Each structure stands twice: as C-alpha cells, then as structure tokens.
Amino acid sequence: MFAGLSAPELNELAKVAVPRTYDTGQVVFREGDEGDTCFVVRSGAVKITREHGGRTIALAELRAGDMFGELSMFGGEVRSASAQAMEPTAAVALLAGDVRRLLAGNPEIALKMLETMANRVRATNQRLANQSFQTVAGRVAGVLMQLVDARRAEGAGEHDVLVETTQADIAQLAGASRESASRFLATLERQGVVTTQRGRVVVHDANALRNYIY
C-alpha cells in the first residue's frame, strides 16, 4: 500500500502509526461501532465478518500488508463489519485524519487503496456466488485452497502446509455450518489430504483439493 512513498514520507507515517497486538479471537472492532482508525496487518491474520439475517457472513481473511477499517476515513460512519484476530496478530493503527492528509499529497496511494477495496468487493461477490451454486465440499475446498495460497505467499512449501485456523472459521468463510464443514474435513482426513488438529489444519496435498472445486 505504501510502497510508493519516499523515505521521508514513510518516516512521517511511522510517527503517527501506533503498534497494536491482538490475541487469537480478540475483537479489533465490531460492526456498528464508531471508528476513526484504520489498521494495517503486520503479521498474523484478521477475519472480517458481517451479520445478516441472523447469521454471520465471513467477508475476508486479511494477512500481512492488508489494510482494514479504511471506510472509517470516508464519511465518519460506523463500522460496516467486524474485525477479529484469527491468530496472534500484530498491526499498526492509523488515525483517519493522518491518512487523509497522506492521501491528499500522494494520489497514487489513494489509487492503490481503491484497487484493494475493489478487489475485496470482487472477492466477496465471488464468494457469495460460490455459496449459491457450489456444494459444501466445493466451498470448503475452495476456502482451504485460498488459505494455502496465502501461506505459500508467506513462504510455506508445496506440501504439508500448516493453516492455523479453526474449523468454525473455515465454515464461516465457506458459508457452511460447522457440522457440514467438519464432516467434509473428516472425509479429507481419511483420504490423507489433510490432518486436522485443534485450531489448525495441515494440508498435505493441495492439488487433491482442486478435485472438489467446481
């Protein structure tokens, strides 16, 4: 997001960036809260969710380098979604006023932010479409592949990729019940594709997951 800044500009940003840490399961903010701060993930993962029709819909899993809470910078409205740490997470908090001043002098950052927001909306639309047309197996396998790809981008290997997340989180991201997701994960475990442990899943053969995505 801030790759185009000069060293002096990065120093100015660093002066107003406040380090934050969150434990697994800790809520960063809730849907409906007032907020004037956005966040950038340094390490770990944050889940973004919304409540709809009495159920929780997972919108995204964000990892190192991703920004969230940025809508608070435009219009000062309440939070449109909730953010919760999925694992021990480090982030930096930036006040909306500071970021707006930064954007005013660096329009290329504003364009990057718009691109990020557009990609997030596109991914959410695709996830909602998948939940309408795919089976539970296809949706869970698709979520696992996304999580595996994210870990590989952080340096994980091709095989035995450790995904530190709960089955409940996987079910939310897939738009499935926890029971249905757990049954499919148990099937994958019997086939040797994954190993499930408390709060984590080891994906041994990611290619085998693709057979379920259609």
C-alpha positions in Angstrom: 0.0 0.0 0.0 2.8 2.4 0.9 5.5 1.1 -1.4 5.5 4.4 -3.5 6.4 6.6 -0.5 9.8 8.2 -0.1 11.9 7.6 3.0 10.9 11.0 4.5 7.2 10.3 3.8 7.5 6.8 5.4 9.1 8.4 8.4 6.2 10.9 8.7 3.8 8.0 8.5 5.7 6.0 11.1 5.5 8.9 13.6 1.7 8.6 13.7 1.4 4.8 13.4 0.5 3.1 16.7 1.6 -0.6 17.1 -1.2 -2.9 18.3 -1.2 -6.6 19.1 -4.2 -9.0 19.4 -4.5 -12.5 20.8 -6.4 -15.2 18.9 -10.1 -14.5 19.0 -9.7 -10.9 20.2 -12.1 -8.4 18.6 -10.5 -5.4 17.0 -13.8 -3.7 16.4 -17.4 -4.6 16.0 -20.0 -3.9 13.3 -21.9 -0.7 14.4 -19.0 0.7 16.5 -18.0 4.3 15.8 -14.4 4.4 14.4 -11.9 6.9 13.0 -9.0 4.5 12.7 -7.8 2.1 10.0 -5.3 -0.7 10.5 -2.5 -2.4 8.6 -1.7 -6.1 9.4 2.0 -6.6 10.1 1.7 -10.4 10.9 -1.0 -12.9 11.7 -4.5 -12.8 10.3 -7.7 -10.9 10.8 -11.2 -12.1 9.8 -13.8 -9.6 8.6 -17.4 -10.5 9.1 -20.9 -9.1 8.9 -24.2 -10.1 10.5 -27.0 -10.8 8.0 -30.4 -12.4 8.6 -29.3 -13.8 12.0 -26.1 -15.4 10.7 -22.5 -14.3 10.5 -21.1 -14.0 7.0 -17.3 -14.0 6.6 -16.1 -11.5 4.1 -12.4 -11.9 4.1 -9.3 -13.2 5.8 -6.6 -10.5 5.8 -2.9 -11.1 6.3 0.5 -9.2 6.4 0.3 -6.0 4.3 -3.5 -5.8 4.1 -5.4 -2.8 5.4 -8.8 -2.9 7.0 -11.2 -0.4 8.7 -10.4 2.1 5.9 -14.1 3.0 5.3 -13.9 5.0 8.6 -11.8 7.5 6.8 -14.6 8.5 4.4 -17.7 10.0 5.9 -17.0 9.0 9.6 -19.8 6.4 9.6 -20.0 3.5 12.0 -18.1 0.3 11.2 -19.7 -1.7 8.4 -18.2 -5.0 9.6 -16.5 -6.7 12.5 -12.8 -7.5 12.6 -11.4 -10.3 14.8 -7.9 -11.8 15.1 -7.7 -15.4 13.8 -4.3 -16.0 15.4 -1.8 -13.9 17.3 -1.7 -10.7 15.2 0.4 -7.5 15.1 -0.9 -4.4 13.4 -0.4 -0.7 13.2 -3.3 1.7 13.8 -3.6 5.0 11.7 -6.0 7.8 12.5 -8.3 8.8 9.6 -7.1 12.4 9.7 -3.5 11.4 9.3 -4.2 9.0 6.4 -6.4 11.6 4.6 -3.5 14.1 4.8 -1.2 11.4 3.4 -3.7 10.6 0.5 -4.0 14.3 -0.4 -0.3 14.5 -1.1 0.1 11.0 -2.6 -2.8 10.3 -5.0 -1.0 7.0 -6.1 -1.7 5.6 -2.6 -5.4 6.6 -3.0 -5.5 4.6 -6.2 -3.9 1.6 -4.6 -6.4 1.8 -1.8 -9.3 1.9 -4.2 -7.8 -1.1 -6.1 -7.6 -3.0 -2.8 -11.1 -2.2 -1.9 -12.4 -3.1 -5.4 -10.6 -6.4 -5.2 -12.1 -7.2 -1.8 -15.6 -6.4 -3.1 -15.0 -8.6 -6.1 -13.7 -11.5 -3.9 -16.8 -11.1 -1.7 -19.1 -11.2 -4.6 -17.4 -14.3 -5.9 -17.7 -16.0 -2.5 -21.4 -15.2 -2.3 -21.9 -16.6 -5.8 -20.0 -19.8 -4.9 -22.2 -20.2 -1.8 -25.2 -20.1 -4.1 -24.0 -22.6 -6.6 -21.3 -24.8 -5.1 -21.7 -27.8 -2.8 -20.4 -27.6 0.8 -17.4 -29.7 -0.3 -16.6 -27.3 -3.1 -16.9 -24.2 -0.9 -14.8 -25.7 1.9 -12.2 -26.9 -0.5 -12.1 -23.5 -2.2 -11.5 -21.8 1.2 -8.8 -24.2 2.1 -7.0 -23.5 -1.2 -7.2 -19.7 -0.6 -5.7 -20.2 2.9 -3.0 -22.5 1.5 -2.2 -19.9 -1.3 -1.9 -17.2 1.4 0.5 -19.3 3.4 2.6 -20.1 0.3 2.8 -16.4 -0.4 4.4 -16.1 3.1 6.9 -18.8 2.4 5.2 -22.1 3.0 6.2 -25.1 0.8 4.2 -27.0 -1.7 3.3 -29.8 0.7 2.3 -30.1 4.4 1.1 -26.5 4.6 0.1 -25.5 8.1 -3.1 -23.4 8.3 -3.7 -22.1 11.7 -7.4 -21.6 11.8 -10.4 -23.3 13.5 -13.0 -25.4 11.7 -15.5 -22.8 12.8 -13.6 -20.1 10.9 -13.3 -22.3 7.8 -17.1 -23.0 7.9 -17.8 -19.2 8.2 -15.6 -18.4 5.3 -17.3 -21.2 3.2 -20.8 -20.1 4.2 -21.4 -23.6 5.7 -22.5 -24.9 9.0 -19.7 -26.1 11.3 -21.1 -29.6 11.3 -21.1 -29.8 7.5 -17.6 -28.4 7.2 -16.3 -30.8 9.9 -17.8 -33.8 8.1 -16.1 -32.8 4.9 -12.8 -32.2 6.7 -13.1 -35.7 8.3 -13.5 -37.1 4.8 -10.4 -35.4 3.6 -8.5 -36.6 6.6 -9.5 -40.2 5.9 -8.2 -39.8 2.3 -4.9 -38.4 3.6 -5.4 -35.0 2.1 -5.4 -33.1 5.4 -4.7 -33.6 9.1 -6.9 -31.7 11.5 -5.7 -30.6 14.9 -7.1 -28.2 17.5 -7.0 -24.8 15.9 -5.1 -25.9 12.8 -5.2 -27.9 9.6 -2.2 -29.4 7.9 -2.9 -29.6 4.1 -0.7 -32.5 2.8 -1.9 -32.5 -0.9 -3.4 -29.2 -2.0 -3.8 -30.4 -5.6 -6.3 -33.0 -4.3 -8.5 -30.2 -3.0 -8.9 -28.9 -6.6 -10.9 -32.0 -7.5 -13.7 -30.8 -5.2 -13.9 -27.2 -6.6 -16.4 -26.9 -9.3 
